[in-house]
Amino acid sequence: MTRGRGTLAEPGPRALVLGVEHPRGVAVVRSLGRRGIRVVGVERDANARGLGSRYLQQIVAPRSPASPSAASAASNRYGTSASTSVR
């Protein structure tokens, strides 16, 4: 499932954040968003606390557990310039 707010087609930096259910993940999303960086959140739990953040431009909910290859594929798909995991 993918849900979007705004557009990722705009120029500028983007970041992929894994683990937005964790307080540190929420803090990372907020910090990047406040700096004008468009954030893509990746989270399997549909009830994760960070999914409600106004700073998320896109939400990706993979069906299988996150792995380095899944994170790499999401980064390539969304053209992010950085990614971070907070687990």
Secondary structure as UniProt FT lines:
FT   STRAND          2..4
FT   STRAND          14..18
FT   TURN            20..21
FT   HELIX           23..34
FT   TURN            35..36
FT   STRAND          38..42
FT   TURN            46..47
FT   HELIX           49..52
FT   TURN            54..55
FT   STRAND          56..60
FT   HELIX           68..78
FT   STRAND          82..85
//
